[in-house]
Structure formats: structure tokens, C-alpha cells
Amino acid sequence: MEIYEAIILTIITAATPLLLAACGELVAERSGILNLGVEGMMIMGAVSAFATAYTTGSPYLGVAAGIAAGALASLPFAFLTISMVTNQVATGLALTILGLGLSGMIGDAYIGLPGVKLAPIYIEGLSDLPYVGRILFSQDIIVYASIVLVL
């Protein structure tokens, strides 16, 4: 049963950033904007978060830097598509390509370095339950925040 628990934990870890991006894209779509640059924004946020967390040793500063970098990466898209009325598809794809290239250049110095992780929230009694304890009650704050955002 340990292998299934490990698989589910890996799925939760990998799905959380996608869930957050999908929530943001849902809001944009509801407003009538097609943002194909989400991937570029995500990768810029990810490399900024990793670099900041590694440099400072604080995962919370890394999260803040990732949020700030993602927001800053979205400003050109917003300006170009809303103010300048450019094509949303072309602008979004250009932002994705820019984000991938820029993050590769910035992140090159951090290849192979260990990451700084957020501590999981330990819930006394519940986190120790067999099979579901680690899956449901031993996640970090970002996982729980993403679930709340969906609701």
C-alpha cells in the first residue's frame, strides 16, 4: 500500500501548481480574455521562487517572489491585449516563449541545487492515520490554499 500512497502524494504535489494556474485562467476566461501565456507566467514564477528560496533559505519568501514574478510577467500581456488591443493568441504565445527562454537563462545557475521546501502542516492524530493521514492531513499550506480557491 505504500506505493499507492507515494503515487497519490506525487500526484497532489504535481497537480497543485496546475490547479492554481487553472483557477487564474478561469477568472481570465470568464472576463473574456484568452491567456495562452499562463505557462510562461508560471515558469517565470517558478524560477523566481526557487532562486529566492534557495538564496534566502526561506520558502515563504520564495512563494512571495514567485507570486510577484508571475504578476509582473502578466503585466505585458494585460497591457498589450487590453490597452493596445493586440491579438490575444499571438500575445499569449509570445509571452510563453519569452517566459521559457528567460527562465532557462535565469535558472541555469540553479541546475542541480537542492530545493527549499515548505513544511507540511501536521494535524495531531489525523496525520498519523494509516493510508489517508499523509495524503489528506500532512500537506503544506499551498495545497490547502489551492483547494480552498477551487471551492
Helices and strands as residue ranges (DSSP letters): H 2-30, H 38-56, H 59-78, I 79-83, H 88-107, G 108-110, H 133-137, H 141-150
